[in-house]
């Protein structure tokens, strides 16, 4: 590989503020904020709005939309 053309790949902590969940992984993302992790080291911190800890698909709290009921209500309301 050519040197100097690839971004810096380093450990980063991603924190889901909605679910109070954080995980340490490697990324090319950069941040000015840092956090001290459980291993005693300081890592860059990136806050995310949603992760697998708070996303309805992964948590099983997804709402099922009753499309048939909506169509029936529309037909009752506007086609009768």
Rosetta silent file (secondary structure, phi, psi, omega in degrees, C-alpha in Angstrom):
SEQUENCE: XXXXXXXXXXXXXXXXXXXXXXXXXXXXXXXXXXXXXXXXXXXXXXXXXXXXXXXXXXXXXXXXXXXXXXXXXXXXXXXX
SCORE:     score description
SCORE:     0.000 S_00000001
   1 L     0.000  149.830  176.059    0.000    0.000    0.000 S_00000001
   2 L   -73.828  140.318  178.132    1.084    3.553   -0.580 S_00000001
   3 L   -87.094  147.635  175.965    2.023    5.419    2.549 S_00000001
   4 L    85.564   -0.067 -179.491    0.380    8.720    3.419 S_00000001
   5 L  -107.372  -10.884 -177.140   -2.874    8.242    1.453 S_00000001
   6 L   -98.825  142.900  178.418   -4.936    6.321    4.026 S_00000001
   7 L   -69.862  159.122  178.882   -6.792    7.993    6.922 S_00000001
   8 L   -68.180  125.570 -178.672   -5.745    7.317   10.503 S_00000001
   9 L  -108.829  111.510 -170.874   -7.514    4.185   11.800 S_00000001
  10 E  -143.407  166.022  177.067   -7.683    4.295   15.591 S_00000001
  11 E   -67.698  138.576  179.708   -9.844    3.268   18.592 S_00000001
  12 E  -141.783  144.022  175.214  -12.936    5.460   19.102 S_00000001
  13 E  -100.165  124.748  173.348  -15.818    5.334   21.593 S_00000001
  14 E  -103.106  130.340 -177.491  -19.301    5.761   20.098 S_00000001
  15 E  -122.306  126.775  174.390  -21.975    6.725   22.647 S_00000001
  16 E   -93.912  105.753 -175.428  -25.731    6.479   22.135 S_00000001
  17 L   -69.664  -28.793 -178.366  -27.077    9.150   24.447 S_00000001
  18 L   -68.246  -34.976 -176.574  -30.703    7.993   24.097 S_00000001
  19 L  -106.255    1.786 -176.544  -29.957    4.516   25.449 S_00000001
  20 L    51.689   53.901 -175.557  -27.013    5.410   27.698 S_00000001
  21 E  -133.010  135.909  178.968  -24.914    2.872   25.797 S_00000001
  22 E  -136.828  148.376  176.601  -21.313    3.172   24.603 S_00000001
  23 E  -142.713  147.820 -179.448  -18.994    0.876   22.710 S_00000001
  24 E  -100.074  128.222  178.752  -15.333    0.946   21.786 S_00000001
  25 E  -148.430 -179.715  176.878  -14.386    0.164   18.210 S_00000001
  26 E  -104.566  142.056 -176.722  -11.891    1.259   15.577 S_00000001
  27 E  -158.417  166.232  173.361  -12.755    3.995   13.117 S_00000001
  28 L   -96.057   -2.120 -179.730  -11.336    6.772   10.974 S_00000001
  29 L   -68.040  145.066  179.926  -13.731    9.275   12.574 S_00000001
  30 L  -118.923  153.061  179.092  -12.151   12.107   14.553 S_00000001
  31 L  -151.094  150.397  176.076  -13.460   14.099   17.501 S_00000001
  32 L   -85.057  -20.638 -179.028  -12.269   16.880   19.778 S_00000001
  33 L   -88.794  150.249 -179.582  -14.058   15.370   22.783 S_00000001
  34 E  -131.758  164.518  177.356  -12.616   12.475   24.779 S_00000001
  35 E  -144.725  146.063  175.564  -13.795    9.977   27.374 S_00000001
  36 E   -89.389  122.237 -176.366  -11.977    7.752   29.830 S_00000001
  37 L   -87.089  171.774 -176.451  -12.876    4.127   29.117 S_00000001
  38 L   -64.990  -18.058  178.173  -13.048    1.285   31.654 S_00000001
  39 L   -85.116    1.679  177.609   -9.488    0.204   30.785 S_00000001
  40 L    90.387   -7.324  179.293   -8.176    3.544   32.098 S_00000001
  41 L   -90.402  158.734  178.069   -7.219    4.930   28.690 S_00000001
  42 E  -104.070  130.519 -177.911   -8.658    8.055   27.081 S_00000001
  43 E  -126.275  155.816  172.633  -10.306    7.724   23.664 S_00000001
  44 E   -62.894  144.931 -177.107  -12.009   10.144   21.257 S_00000001
  45 E  -116.623  130.307  175.680  -15.779   10.297   21.856 S_00000001
  46 E  -125.295  120.437  177.786  -18.440   10.500   19.159 S_00000001
  47 E   -86.760  134.800  177.567  -22.097   10.879   20.183 S_00000001
  48 E  -120.200  153.519 -178.433  -24.668    9.246   17.921 S_00000001
  49 L   -79.920  -29.396 -176.201  -28.429    9.721   17.922 S_00000001
  50 L  -149.966  143.257  177.220  -29.312    6.077   17.437 S_00000001
  51 L  -144.023 -172.614  179.970  -27.568    2.718   17.663 S_00000001
  52 L   -64.948  -19.700  179.636  -28.523   -0.921   18.001 S_00000001
  53 L   -77.475  -22.416 -177.586  -29.310   -0.250   21.672 S_00000001
  54 L  -122.872   -5.937 -178.783  -32.054    2.264   20.881 S_00000001
  55 L   -74.830  131.393 -176.996  -33.222    1.460   17.335 S_00000001
  56 H   -58.007  -31.961 -179.231  -36.754   -0.019   17.325 S_00000001
  57 H   -65.474  -41.033 -177.479  -35.814   -2.762   14.861 S_00000001
  58 H   -82.076  -28.581 -177.562  -33.089   -4.147   17.132 S_00000001
  59 H   -87.492  -13.989  179.583  -34.880   -3.614   20.433 S_00000001
  60 L    82.748   13.065 -179.435  -38.148   -5.231   19.316 S_00000001
  61 L  -102.095   19.174 -179.459  -40.243   -2.179   20.153 S_00000001
  62 L   -67.217  140.671  177.634  -41.188   -1.433   16.559 S_00000001
  63 L   -88.180  136.378  177.061  -44.817   -0.517   16.028 S_00000001
  64 L   -89.745  124.419 -179.149  -46.738   -2.525   13.470 S_00000001
  65 L   -90.589  125.833 -178.706  -48.754   -0.272   11.202 S_00000001
  66 L   -86.864   87.976 -177.030  -52.163   -1.671   10.347 S_00000001
  67 H   -70.492  -33.323  179.856  -52.409   -0.635    6.698 S_00000001
  68 H   -64.888  -41.021  178.262  -55.550   -2.667    6.083 S_00000001
  69 H   -65.052  -36.293  178.786  -57.336   -0.856    8.892 S_00000001
  70 H   -66.787  -41.778  179.088  -56.252    2.491    7.533 S_00000001
  71 H   -64.574  -43.169  178.957  -57.574    1.670    4.056 S_00000001
  72 H   -62.610  -42.593  177.501  -60.889    0.510    5.489 S_00000001
  73 H   -63.736  -40.644  177.501  -61.254    3.674    7.558 S_00000001
  74 H   -60.840  -47.072 -178.916  -60.446    5.814    4.513 S_00000001
  75 H   -63.662  -39.463  177.893  -63.053    3.993    2.418 S_00000001
  76 H   -65.073  -40.059 -174.240  -65.686    4.334    5.174 S_00000001
  77 H   -76.600  -41.858 -170.444  -64.985    7.998    5.650 S_00000001
  78 H  -112.366  -11.060 -177.291  -64.671    9.208    2.068 S_00000001
  79 L  -113.144    4.078  178.890  -66.320    6.699   -0.231 S_00000001
  80 L   -93.024    0.000    0.000  -69.650    6.128    1.445 S_00000001
